Amino acid sequence: MRPFRTLCLALAFAAALPAVDAAAADLTGAGSTWVYPLVAKWSAAYAAKTGTHVNYQSIGSGGGIAQIKAGTVAFGASDKPLTSEELAKSNLIQFPTAIAGEDLVYNIAGIKPGELVLSGPLVADIYMAKIKKWNDPAIAKLNPGLKLPDAAITVVHRSDGSGTTFTFADYLSKVSPEWKSKVGADTSVAWPTGVGGKGNEGVSSYVQHIPGSIGYVEYAYILENKMAYARMINSAGKTVSPSLKGFQAAAANVDFTKAQDFYVILTNQPGDESWPISGCTWQILRKDAPKATNEEVTKFFDWGFEHGQSMAESIAFGPLPASTIAAIKAYWKKNLGI
Amino acid sequence: MNVSGISAPESGGLVANASPAIARPNGRAMDFCFRHLAGGMAALVGLLLIATLAAIAWDSRLSIHTFGFGFLWSSEWNPVTGQFGALSFLVGTLVSSAIAMLLATPVSFGIAIFISELAPRRLKQPISSAVELLAAIPSIVYGLWGLLVFAPAFAQVEPWINDHLGTLPGIGPLFQGPPMGIGMLTAGIVLAIMVLPFITAIMRDVFIMTPAALKESAYGLGCTTWEVSRRIILPYTRSAVTGGIFLGLGRALGETMAITFVIGNSNTISASLLMPGASIPSVIANEFTEATTPLYLSSLIYLGLVLFGITLLVRLLAAWMLHSMKRGTPLRP
């Protein structure tokens, strides 16, 4: 159907194929670049323990979905969940892997990490260029103790399609009706204003170099680069700092057992501790794949859920709550008989 | 590096003298094979080109069917609503390449004249090598350099540009904008550095080829270096120089990685060169991996087709210019 993309992906996979031939027990996966550090870390430890290697190609969520639909990989990973209809149409199932969060970072002279407080609607207004100066009364109202400069705000966003953007835009859609109708949420959106940086590293670099800028990056990047991050007001009205606990709290408040095919986006969840811009990555499997293959895949992720928690935390991924893992296991049993 | 493909013809005589001694009975068959093999290789290039064009056109059919030629003059690019148009990227590609050519051509000319006419013998080789080394740097390195080194430094210069160039009548609006360091102008400057070695190498090669008799006659008549360059060298070599400029332009139009880092990646058309923009290759590189809907993907490939068309137009323009020049060159022997 799409020879061009298939050709590109086939070429990308050609590199991985010899390794697959060498050991029949190996697993291949492809997709999200977001979850790549986690899968890579888990697979190295898993290979040392069981001898099964997991080859994961971080070609992007779009590529991951295309590959699992074509049946060329054992699992695909996407930052954006598929709807139940879409899953049923291609005979697929999906389940979440781990939770991560993102936050706004800024470059304002004299304002230290964690000092600035923002709310969702305010961020939406900044990203729609309705608020153009840092000393705008709306920002000052949330930050009574801060000396905000009379400087222009430069908005920084991702230039590449990404799950980070999807999570961010989804959050803004939930808190701002105007954002929802004018911009909406997807892995790339039509940004009303600002400059685009490639990848988290591009956005962090722009924010660090452009005075008066604001951008959104994954939590891991904030830790790594010691960036000035904002505290957010969550849906319960509490001011929270980004933390693994906050990401998990967002997931713990979701009733995954009620959501069909785990189609829940973790942004703007209720709960006093919930971090509002939390997201997660879904693994997608084929129902009609050989049972042995699916068994290998679920065994790998089951191992990750059980033994990979501290590894996940070390790279700023929050483990799934126990209730969610139980729901995933029940889902496997129901759909795959595993 | 001999980019222009000009080869020395002096070796012909030697081979002709040696050939009767190594003649073989199957020489004719060998020659037959060789000629067809070479022909086959040449045909392969054409075949690849056609196959590529066909594959791109086929995969963009959904977008072509949906948007038609309106794709070219719509600047709406919205993956959420599924509205796609190429105009802002088209403008970004052409403007950034135009800036690059405007900056790179005179500088290349200066370097080439210096190497061929002015430099002392011991300086010629080092300067040539330095320029050629610029061509060997991977474009990702230019991108990172542009992002991490050049853009922050350029941001310091931009307030000055705002105050001095931004207030000029007529062209003022081109130079007004926030001092971000990234944007169309930055992309153009980085591109200029990238195409510089290609244009310089060709100019230098052909300038050196200008017959010494012509140049020396002019010097003998009392011409200055500028006059010799302007009246003798440039007219004598102008078709090759034009070819070199178009080669550089082709490179500028298709450059992806470096541009993606410094152009600012904003899907808007703004009057100011200091504002962010986007080019066709940069948007494809940015959005291809996460393009999840068929129409989105097909629109990105349609963009590739548009770029293919632009490159083809540039080549045709170059061929036409070279053709009309050949007829009108006064100094051609």
Interface residues (C-beta under 8 A of the other chain):
Chain A: R2 P3 F4 R5 L7 T33 I59 G60 S61 G62 G63 I65 K80 A152 T154 S159 D160 G161 S162 G163 V183 G184 A185 D186 T187 S188 V189 A190 W191 T193 G194 V195 G196 G197 K198 G202 S205 Y206 H209 I210
Chain B: A55 I56 W58 D59 E76 W77 N78 P79 V80 T81 L147 L148 A151 P152 A155 P178 M180 G181 I182 G183 T260 F261 G264 N265 S266 N267 P276 A278 S282 A285 N286 E287 F288 T289 E290 A291 T292 P294 L297 I301
